[in-house]
Amino acid sequence: MTETSERIRITPRAVIVYENEILLQHKVYEDGSERYVLPGGAIEPGETIEQALIRECQEEIGTIIMVEKLLHVADFFRERKTTPPTRRQQVELLFQCRVPENYLAQNGPAPDKHQVAVEWVALSQLQERLYPPAIVDKLLNLTINSPVYLGLIE
């Protein structure tokens, strides 16, 4: 049985949609596997959730974002490659955000370790690309007016 770390990570993520495309980080791992994920990351001590999301996006996608509203909250257990294997619980906070009109998709000054690019991906390709795939249906229906707790996503 995989042990769960005692620390819970609160992770705000930016959902940035423009003209039927969504902005995603493209990651490639040592084993050759690839993932596309929403920009964002962990909160540092003393930061608000919004401050953390703005900082993470500056680091990862190279621009200041405008945080608009909370869309969804979900629990996520991330498998970690440790010996013995462990997993970390993350509380994912998905926020609708905007980038400046002249923004060009690019890596920021401090991208994630495995990040190779930032890309606009067609919403029609989200099912094949986004990790974790359990949130795709919710992201494709952004007309919901209030936040939705998604429960456990895998």
VODRENKOL-976594 format. One record per residue (C-alpha): residue in three letters; z, y, x. Coordinates in steps of 0.2 Angstrom, whole numbers, padded with zeros to 4 digits. Each point is the difference from the previous one (the first is absolute). Layout:
N
{site "ala", {Z, Y, X}} ...
***
This chain:
154
{site "met", {0000, 0000, 0000}} {site "thr", {-0005, 0017, 0006}} {site "glu", {0015, 0012, 0002}} {site "thr", {0000, 0018, -0007}} {site "ser", {0005, 0014, 0011}} {site "glu", {0015, 0010, -0007}} {site "arg", {-0008, 0016, 0002}} {site "ile", {-0011, 0006, -0014}} {site "arg", {-0014, 0012, 0004}} {site "ile", {-0005, 0014, -0012}} {site "thr", {-0019, 0003, 0002}} {site "pro", {-0009, 0014, -0008}} {site "arg", {-0019, -0003, -0001}} {site "ala", {-0014, 0013, -0004}} {site "val", {-0013, -0005, -0013}} {site "ile", {-0014, 0012, 0003}} {site "val", {-0015, -0002, -0011}} {site "tyr", {-0016, 0011, 0000}} {site "glu", {-0016, -0003, -0008}} {site "asn", {0003, -0019, -0004}} {site "glu", {0006, -0003, 0018}} {site "ile", {0017, -0003, 0007}} {site "leu", {0006, 0004, 0017}} {site "leu", {0007, -0015, 0010}} {site "gln", {0005, -0004, 0017}} {site "his", {-0010, -0014, 0008}} {site "lys", {0011, -0011, 0011}} {site "val", {-0005, -0015, 0012}} {site "tyr", {0013, -0012, 0007}} {site "glu", {0000, -0010, 0016}} {site "asp", {-0005, -0016, -0010}} {site "gly", {-0016, 0009, -0006}} {site "ser", {0006, 0002, -0018}} {site "glu", {-0003, 0017, -0009}} {site "arg", {0010, 0010, -0013}} {site "tyr", {-0004, 0016, -0009}} {site "val", {0016, 0009, -0006}} {site "leu", {0006, 0016, -0007}} {site "pro", {0006, 0013, 0012}} {site "gly", {0018, 0003, 0001}} {site "gly", {0016, -0007, 0008}} {site "ala", {0018, -0001, 0003}} {site "ile", {0012, 0015, -0003}} {site "glu", {0009, 0007, 0015}} {site "pro", {0019, 0005, -0001}} {site "gly", {0001, 0017, -0008}} {site "glu", {-0017, 0000, -0008}} {site "thr", {-0004, 0001, -0018}} {site "ile", {-0012, -0013, -0007}} {site "glu", {-0013, 0014, -0002}} {site "gln", {0003, 0006, 0018}} {site "ala", {-0002, -0017, 0007}} {site "leu", {-0017, -0003, -0010}} {site "ile", {-0007, 0016, 0007}} {site "arg", {0005, -0004, 0018}} {site "glu", {-0006, -0017, -0001}} {site "cys", {-0017, 0006, -0007}} {site "gln", {-0001, 0013, 0014}} {site "glu", {0003, -0013, 0013}} {site "glu", {-0012, -0014, -0008}} {site "ile", {-0014, 0009, -0008}} {site "gly", {0000, 0017, 0009}} {site "thr", {0003, 0012, -0015}} {site "ile", {0013, 0008, -0010}} {site "ile", {0001, -0007, -0018}} {site "met", {0005, 0007, -0016}} {site "val", {0012, -0011, -0009}} {site "glu", {-0003, 0001, -0019}} {site "lys", {0010, -0014, -0010}} {site "leu", {0008, -0017, 0001}} {site "leu", {-0011, -0013, -0006}} {site "his", {0009, -0017, 0003}} {site "val", {0015, -0008, 0008}} {site "ala", {-0001, -0018, 0006}} {site "asp", {0010, -0012, 0010}} {site "phe", {-0009, -0009, 0014}} {site "phe", {0006, -0013, 0013}} {site "arg", {-0009, 0002, 0016}} {site "glu", {-0002, -0015, 0011}} {site "arg", {0005, 0004, 0018}} {site "lys", {-0006, -0010, 0015}} {site "thr", {0017, -0003, 0008}} {site "thr", {0008, -0015, 0007}} {site "pro", {0007, -0007, -0011}} {site "pro", {-0012, 0007, -0014}} {site "thr", {0008, 0014, -0010}} {site "arg", {-0005, 0011, -0014}} {site "arg", {0004, 0018, -0004}} {site "gln", {0003, 0007, -0018}} {site "gln", {-0010, 0016, -0003}} {site "val", {0001, 0012, -0015}} {site "glu", {-0017, 0007, -0002}} {site "leu", {-0002, 0017, -0008}} {site "leu", {-0018, 0004, -0004}} {site "phe", {-0004, 0018, -0002}} {site "gln", {-0016, 0009, -0006}} {site "cys", {-0005, 0012, 0014}} {site "arg", {-0014, 0011, 0005}} {site "val", {-0008, 0004, 0016}} {site "pro", {-0009, 0017, 0004}} {site "glu", {-0018, 0001, -0007}} {site "asn", {-0007, 0000, 0018}} {site "tyr", {0010, -0015, 0006}} {site "leu", {-0010, -0013, 0010}} {site "ala", {0007, -0017, 0001}} {site "gln", {0007, -0003, 0017}} {site "asn", {0015, -0007, 0010}} {site "gly", {0014, 0013, 0002}} {site "pro", {0008, 0003, 0017}} {site "ala", {0013, -0014, -0002}} {site "pro", {-0008, -0014, -0010}} {site "asp", {0008, -0017, -0004}} {site "lys", {0000, -0013, 0014}} {site "his", {-0014, -0010, -0007}} {site "gln", {-0009, 0014, -0009}} {site "val", {-0019, 0001, 0006}} {site "ala", {-0006, 0012, -0013}} {site "val", {0003, 0010, -0016}} {site "glu", {-0014, -0003, -0013}} {site "trp", {-0005, 0006, -0018}} {site "val", {-0002, -0017, -0009}} {site "ala", {-0009, -0001, -0017}} {site "leu", {0012, -0004, -0014}} {site "ser", {-0012, -0014, -0005}} {site "gln", {0004, -0008, 0017}} {site "leu", {0019, 0001, -0001}} {site "gln", {0003, -0017, -0006}} {site "glu", {-0008, -0008, 0016}} {site "arg", {0008, 0012, 0012}} {site "leu", {0018, 0007, -0005}} {site "tyr", {0016, -0008, 0006}} {site "pro", {0010, -0005, -0010}} {site "pro", {-0013, -0004, -0013}} {site "ala", {0013, -0001, -0014}} {site "ile", {-0001, 0019, -0002}} {site "val", {-0019, 0002, -0002}} {site "asp", {0001, -0001, -0019}} {site "lys", {0013, 0014, -0001}} {site "leu", {-0010, 0011, 0012}} {site "leu", {-0016, -0002, -0010}} {site "asn", {0010, 0006, -0015}} {site "leu", {0006, 0017, 0006}} {site "thr", {0001, 0007, -0018}} {site "ile", {0018, -0006, -0003}} {site "asn", {0011, 0016, -0003}} {site "ser", {0016, -0007, 0006}} {site "pro", {0006, -0010, 0016}} {site "val", {-0001, -0019, -0003}} {site "tyr", {0011, -0012, 0009}} {site "leu", {-0011, -0014, 0006}} {site "gly", {0013, -0013, 0004}} {site "leu", {-0003, -0011, 0015}} {site "ile", {-0017, 0001, 0007}} {site "glu", {-0007, -0013, 0012}} 
***
